[in-house]
Amino acid sequence: MERHIGVVMNGVTGRMGTNQHLIRSILAIRKQGGIALSDGDHLIPDPVLVGRNRGKLERLAAAHDIREFTTDLDTALSDQANTIYFDSQVTELRVAATERAIAAGKAVYCEKPTAMTTEAALELYRKAKKAGVKNGVVQDKLWLPGLLKLRYLIDSGYFGRILSVRGEFGYWVFDGFHQPTQRPSWNYRKEDGGGIIIDMFCHWRYVIDNLFGPIRSLSAVGATHIPQRVDEKGHPYACTAEDAAYGTFMLEGGIVCHFNSSWAVRVRRDDLLTIQVDGTDGTAVAGLRECWVQSEPETPKPVWNPDVEQPIDFYENWMKMPSRDPYENAFKVQWELFLRHVAEDAPFRWNLLEGARGVQLAELGLRSWKERRWIDLPSLDE
């Protein structure tokens, strides 16, 4: 038997909201016939599109045969058939809209960052908890094939003792003067909630916490490498937010993690994101989908001698891990988990408190940069 559940989707006219959350998650779940529940029923999500631009909503709904859309959030929230509220608006609008959904008794699922400050993110979690509504935050990278392979290696003890983790993320975002840009202009304006630290440190928090262990302290520095860009209307504007960040994180147990994040870097590596994990018994380098490994017996023994051509090809002696399991879209996997959580109370631990922890790392990263010092991470109380 089919069971339908209304999902209010606010802010999905943007690129990621449209592609990852609407098309590749909710509509893909509908296309496959829903999600099989433990009682044998199939749960079908019914999207209700909400946004500020009626024209964009109308075009998106028509393109994907979606019946319901509105610019009035309260109307969508008042419909008893709508059980879940999802928010992928610009960050500055997220808290107020999600609080309205909590007050209406809806389960809430949010993109990250959940707020601009740790206190606001914590308060959002506390309100959801007090209201007794189920809540979650998008932490999609945990289900990327490359990171799932890393998880397998960690669980199997492949690395021995993990020593360090090096993350490289980013690509060249054109400034718009000679080549059209690939990212919205608000990303580079601090006053509009932009900046790569608030964007990416939320990701690095849940990746590090879930794969390698709790972060105990950090040191970070940001930079605005490109001072001027061109906006969507062709007008030059001053960049007031950082477009690159360089963070070092000390973990419980002594693992050192360093993550470079930049929209001003040209890629000469295996993928837009690579994570290298070095251990006493072996090393792995994971991208978004693939993972390469080199164990201690296969490790070459180089000798420093700049006077001769390098005799070792350092790309040799690495083995590409097989893709033995089928991999779904990472956003879709988490959506299915959250839908089951709402429908039948299946476990789901990536709640708004986890979202607040991501905001905390970003906020303390900005503070570390401003004060030019190491900062300890206090635990967040519920």
Secondary structure, DSSP 8 states (H G I E B T S, - for coil): -EEEEEEEEETTTSHHIIIIIIIIIIIHHHHTT-EE-TTS-EEEEEEEEE-S-HHHHHHHHHHTT--EEES-HHHHHH-TTEEEEEE-S-HHHHHHHHHHHHHTT-EEEE-S-S-SSHHHHHHHHHHHHHHT--EEE--GGGGSHHHHHHHHHHHTTTTSSEEEEEEEEE-B---SSSS--SS-GGGG-GGGT--HHHHHHHHHHHHHHHHT--EEEEEEEEE----EEE-TTS-EEE--S-SEEEEEEEETTS-EEEEEEESB----SSSSEEEEEEESSEEEEE-SS-EEEEEGGG-------TTS-----TTSS-EE----S----HHHHHHHHHHHHHHH-------HHHHHHHHHHHHHHHHHHHHTS-EE------
